[in-house]
Amino acid sequence: MPSTVRHRVQTHRAQLRAQGLRPIQIWVPDVRSPTFKEEARRQSRAVAAAADEAETMDFLEDIQDFGDEA
């Protein structure tokens, strides 16, 4: 008899827990939201209009790969 979806999910989660993992729930901004998009535009325009735009962009480029030097 084929296993139910519930049983397969329970088995999969048990395997992950056996590997030392645990489930967590993370809430993140909805990047599809018109409100999010407008705020992203607003912040981008503010950076572009800043007098020290080159310095800001250099900083952002420096940190974009933060932690990748392993």
DSSP file (Angstrom, degrees, kcal/mol; ACC not computed):
  #  RESIDUE AA STRUCTURE BP1 BP2  ACC     N-H-->O    O-->H-N    N-H-->O    O-->H-N    TCO  KAPPA ALPHA  PHI   PSI    X-CA   Y-CA   Z-CA
    1    1 A M              0   0    0      0, 0.0     2,-0.0     0, 0.0     0, 0.0   0.000 360.0 360.0 360.0 130.1    0.0    0.0    0.0
    2    2 A P        -     0   0    0      0, 0.0     2,-0.1     0, 0.0     0, 0.0  -0.319 360.0-110.1 -66.2 145.6    1.5    3.4   -1.0
    3    3 A S        -     0   0    0      1,-0.1     2,-0.1     2,-0.1     0, 0.0  -0.410  32.3-111.8 -75.3 152.4    2.4    5.7    1.9
    4    4 A T     >  -     0   0    0      1,-0.1     4,-2.4    -2,-0.1     5,-0.2  -0.368  23.9-112.4 -77.9 161.4    0.4    8.8    2.5
    5    5 A V  H  > S+     0   0    0      1,-0.2     4,-2.7     2,-0.2     5,-0.2   0.912 119.4  55.5 -59.0 -42.1    1.9   12.2    1.9
    6    6 A R  H  > S+     0   0    0      1,-0.2     4,-2.4     2,-0.2    -1,-0.2   0.914 108.4  47.3 -58.1 -43.7    1.7   12.8    5.7
    7    7 A H  H  > S+     0   0    0      2,-0.2     4,-2.6     1,-0.2    -1,-0.2   0.916 111.7  49.9 -65.7 -43.4    3.7    9.7    6.4
    8    8 A R  H  X S+     0   0    0     -4,-2.4     4,-2.6     2,-0.2    -2,-0.2   0.904 111.9  48.4 -62.5 -40.9    6.4   10.6    3.7
    9    9 A V  H  X S+     0   0    0     -4,-2.7     4,-2.8     2,-0.2     5,-0.2   0.926 111.6  49.5 -65.0 -44.3    6.7   14.1    5.2
   10   10 A Q  H  X S+     0   0    0     -4,-2.4     4,-2.2    -5,-0.2    -2,-0.2   0.912 112.6  47.9 -60.3 -42.7    7.0   12.7    8.7
   11   11 A T  H  X S+     0   0    0     -4,-2.6     4,-2.2     2,-0.2    -2,-0.2   0.927 112.4  48.6 -63.8 -45.4    9.7   10.3    7.5
   12   12 A H  H  X S+     0   0    0     -4,-2.6     4,-2.2     1,-0.2    -2,-0.2   0.922 112.5  47.8 -61.7 -44.6   11.6   13.0    5.7
   13   13 A R  H  X S+     0   0    0     -4,-2.8     4,-2.6     1,-0.2    -1,-0.2   0.877 109.7  53.3 -65.4 -37.0   11.5   15.3    8.7
   14   14 A A  H  X S+     0   0    0     -4,-2.2     4,-2.2    -5,-0.2    -1,-0.2   0.898 108.4  50.6 -64.1 -39.5   12.7   12.6   11.0
   15   15 A Q  H  X S+     0   0    0     -4,-2.2     4,-1.0     2,-0.2    -2,-0.2   0.912 110.7  48.7 -64.0 -42.5   15.6   11.9    8.7
   16   16 A L  H ><>S+     0   0    0     -4,-2.2     5,-2.1     1,-0.2     3,-0.6   0.917 111.1  49.7 -64.1 -42.7   16.5   15.6    8.7
   17   17 A R  H ><5S+     0   0    0     -4,-2.6     3,-2.0     1,-0.2    -1,-0.2   0.888 105.7  57.2 -62.5 -37.9   16.3   15.7   12.5
   18   18 A A  H 3<5S+     0   0    0     -4,-2.2    -1,-0.2     1,-0.3    -2,-0.2   0.753 101.7  57.2 -63.9 -23.3   18.5   12.7   12.7
   19   19 A Q  T <<5S-     0   0    0     -4,-1.0    -1,-0.3    -3,-0.6    -2,-0.2   0.382 128.0-100.7 -86.3   3.3   21.1   14.7   10.7
   20   20 A G  T < 5S+     0   0    0     -3,-2.0     2,-0.2     1,-0.3    -3,-0.2   0.630  81.5 130.5  88.5  14.4   21.0   17.3   13.4
   21   21 A L      < -     0   0    0     -5,-2.1    -1,-0.3    -6,-0.1    -2,-0.1  -0.620  37.0-163.9 -97.8 159.6   18.7   19.8   11.6
   22   22 A R        -     0   0    0     -2,-0.2     2,-0.2    -3,-0.1    -9,-0.0  -0.992  23.7-109.0-140.3 149.5   15.6   21.4   12.9
   23   23 A P        +     0   0    0      0, 0.0     2,-0.3     0, 0.0   -10,-0.0  -0.510  36.1 177.7 -78.2 144.0   12.7   23.2   11.2
   24   24 A I        -     0   0    0     -2,-0.2     2,-0.5     2,-0.0    -2,-0.0  -0.953  22.8-134.7-137.1 160.3   12.4   27.0   11.5
   25   25 A Q        -     0   0    0     -2,-0.3     2,-0.4     2,-0.0     0, 0.0  -0.973  20.0-169.3-117.8 130.4    9.9   29.5   10.0
   26   26 A I        -     0   0    0     -2,-0.5     2,-0.5     2,-0.0    -2,-0.0  -0.973  10.6-152.8-122.8 130.4   11.2   32.7    8.5
   27   27 A W        +     0   0    0     -2,-0.4    -2,-0.0     3,-0.0     3,-0.0  -0.896  22.7 176.7-100.7 125.9    9.1   35.7    7.5
   28   28 A V        -     0   0    0     -2,-0.5    -2,-0.0     1,-0.0     0, 0.0  -0.867  38.2 -84.0-125.8 158.7   10.7   37.8    4.7
   29   29 A P        -     0   0    0      0, 0.0     2,-1.1     0, 0.0    -1,-0.0  -0.326  42.5-117.7 -60.6 143.7    9.5   40.8    2.8
   30   30 A D    >   -     0   0    0      1,-0.2     3,-1.9     2,-0.1     6,-0.3  -0.741  25.0-166.3 -83.9 101.8    7.3   40.0   -0.2
   31   31 A V  T 3  S+     0   0    0     -2,-1.1    -1,-0.2     1,-0.3     6,-0.0   0.580  84.5  63.5 -69.7  -7.7    9.4   41.3   -3.0
   32   32 A R  T 3  S+     0   0    0      4,-0.1    -1,-0.3     5,-0.0    -2,-0.1   0.584  79.7 108.6 -87.1 -11.3    6.3   41.1   -5.3
   33   33 A S  S <> S-     0   0    0     -3,-1.9     4,-2.5     1,-0.1     5,-0.2  -0.421  71.6-137.0 -69.7 135.9    4.4   43.6   -3.3
   34   34 A P  H  > S+     0   0    0      0, 0.0     4,-2.4     0, 0.0     5,-0.2   0.861 106.9  55.7 -58.8 -34.5    3.9   47.0   -4.9
   35   35 A T  H  > S+     0   0    0      2,-0.2     4,-2.1     1,-0.2     5,-0.2   0.922 108.7  46.1 -64.2 -44.0    4.8   48.6   -1.5
   36   36 A F  H  > S+     0   0    0     -6,-0.3     4,-2.5     2,-0.2     5,-0.2   0.934 112.3  50.9 -62.7 -46.5    8.1   46.8   -1.4
   37   37 A K  H  X S+     0   0    0     -4,-2.5     4,-2.3     1,-0.2    -2,-0.2   0.907 110.6  48.4 -60.3 -43.1    8.9   47.7   -5.0
   38   38 A E  H  X S+     0   0    0     -4,-2.4     4,-2.7     1,-0.2    -1,-0.2   0.903 111.3  50.0 -65.7 -40.0    8.2   51.4   -4.4
   39   39 A E  H  X S+     0   0    0     -4,-2.1     4,-2.5     2,-0.2    -2,-0.2   0.895 109.9  51.2 -65.2 -38.8   10.4   51.4   -1.3
   40   40 A A  H  X S+     0   0    0     -4,-2.5     4,-2.3     2,-0.2    -2,-0.2   0.914 111.7  47.6 -63.0 -42.3   13.2   49.7   -3.3
   41   41 A R  H  X S+     0   0    0     -4,-2.3     4,-2.8     2,-0.2     5,-0.2   0.929 111.0  51.4 -62.5 -44.8   12.8   52.4   -6.0
   42   42 A R  H  X S+     0   0    0     -4,-2.7     4,-2.1     1,-0.2    -2,-0.2   0.924 112.4  45.3 -59.3 -45.8   12.8   55.2   -3.4
   43   43 A Q  H  X S+     0   0    0     -4,-2.5     4,-2.2     2,-0.2    -1,-0.2   0.884 112.1  51.7 -66.9 -38.2   16.0   53.9   -1.7
   44   44 A S  H  X S+     0   0    0     -4,-2.3     4,-2.5     1,-0.2    -2,-0.2   0.913 110.7  48.1 -64.3 -42.0   17.7   53.4   -5.1
   45   45 A R  H  X S+     0   0    0     -4,-2.8     4,-2.0     1,-0.2    -2,-0.2   0.890 109.8  53.1 -64.9 -38.1   16.9   56.9   -6.1
   46   46 A A  H  X S+     0   0    0     -4,-2.1     4,-0.8    -5,-0.2    -2,-0.2   0.907 110.9  46.0 -64.2 -41.3   18.2   58.2   -2.7
   47   47 A V  H >< S+     0   0    0     -4,-2.2     3,-0.7     1,-0.2    -2,-0.2   0.924 112.9  50.1 -66.0 -43.5   21.5   56.4   -3.2
   48   48 A A  H 3< S+     0   0    0     -4,-2.5    -2,-0.2     1,-0.2    -1,-0.2   0.833 112.5  47.6 -64.5 -31.9   21.8   57.7   -6.8
   49   49 A A  H 3< S+     0   0    0     -4,-2.0    -1,-0.2    -5,-0.2    -2,-0.2   0.592  86.9 112.3 -85.6 -10.8   21.1   61.2   -5.7
   50   50 A A  S X< S-     0   0    0     -4,-0.8     3,-1.2    -3,-0.7     4,-0.1  -0.333  71.9-131.0 -66.6 143.8   23.5   61.2   -2.8
   51   51 A A  T 3  S+     0   0    0      1,-0.3     3,-0.3     2,-0.1    -1,-0.1   0.818 108.5  48.2 -63.5 -31.3   26.6   63.4   -3.2
   52   52 A D  T 3> S+     0   0    0      1,-0.2     4,-2.5     2,-0.1    -1,-0.3  -0.180  70.9 135.9-103.1  40.5   28.9   60.5   -2.2
   53   53 A E  H <> S+     0   0    0     -3,-1.2     4,-3.0     1,-0.2     5,-0.2   0.888  70.2  52.5 -56.3 -43.8   27.3   58.0   -4.6
   54   54 A A  H  > S+     0   0    0     -3,-0.3     4,-2.4     1,-0.2    -1,-0.2   0.916 111.1  47.0 -61.2 -42.9   30.6   56.6   -5.8
   55   55 A E  H  > S+     0   0    0      2,-0.2     4,-2.2     1,-0.2    -1,-0.2   0.912 113.3  49.0 -64.3 -42.2   31.8   56.0   -2.3
   56   56 A T  H  X S+     0   0    0     -4,-2.5     4,-2.6     2,-0.2    -2,-0.2   0.923 111.9  48.0 -63.4 -44.8   28.4   54.3   -1.4
   57   57 A M  H  X S+     0   0    0     -4,-3.0     4,-2.6     2,-0.2    -2,-0.2   0.892 109.8  52.6 -65.3 -38.9   28.6   52.1   -4.5
   58   58 A D  H  X S+     0   0    0     -4,-2.4     4,-2.2    -5,-0.2    -1,-0.2   0.921 110.7  48.5 -59.7 -43.4   32.2   51.1   -3.7
   59   59 A F  H  X S+     0   0    0     -4,-2.2     4,-2.0     2,-0.2    -2,-0.2   0.934 111.3  49.0 -61.9 -46.9   31.1   50.1   -0.2
   60   60 A L  H  X S+     0   0    0     -4,-2.6     4,-1.2     1,-0.2    -2,-0.2   0.891 111.6  49.2 -62.6 -39.5   28.1   48.1   -1.5
   61   61 A E  H  < S+     0   0    0     -4,-2.6     4,-0.4     1,-0.2    -1,-0.2   0.885 109.6  53.1 -66.0 -37.3   30.3   46.3   -4.0
   62   62 A D  H  < S+     0   0    0     -4,-2.2     3,-0.4     1,-0.2    -2,-0.2   0.876 116.1  37.9 -64.3 -37.8   32.9   45.6   -1.2
   63   63 A I  H >< S+     0   0    0     -4,-2.0     3,-2.0     1,-0.2    -1,-0.2   0.568  90.1  89.6 -93.5  -8.0   30.3   44.0    1.0
   64   64 A Q  T 3< S+     0   0    0     -4,-1.2    -1,-0.2     1,-0.3    -2,-0.1   0.807  97.4  38.2 -62.3 -27.6   28.1   42.2   -1.5
   65   65 A D  T >  S+     0   0    0     -4,-0.4     3,-2.5    -3,-0.4    -1,-0.3   0.055  84.2 158.0-107.6  24.7   30.3   39.0   -1.2
   66   66 A F  T <   +     0   0    0     -3,-2.0    -3,-0.1     1,-0.3    -4,-0.0  -0.241  69.2  15.7 -53.3 126.6   30.8   39.3    2.5
   67   67 A G  T 3  S+     0   0    0      2,-0.0     3,-0.3     1,-0.0    -1,-0.3   0.374  93.7 106.4  91.8  -4.6   31.7   36.0    4.0
   68   68 A D    <   +     0   0    0     -3,-2.5     2,-0.1     1,-0.2    -2,-0.1   0.499  54.5  87.2 -84.8  -2.3   32.6   34.3    0.6
   69   69 A E              0   0    0     -4,-0.2    -1,-0.2     1,-0.2    -3,-0.1  -0.015 360.0 360.0 -86.4  32.8   36.3   34.4    1.3
   70   70 A A              0   0    0     -3,-0.3    -1,-0.2    -2,-0.1    -2,-0.1   0.483 360.0 360.0 -67.5 360.0   36.3   31.1    3.2
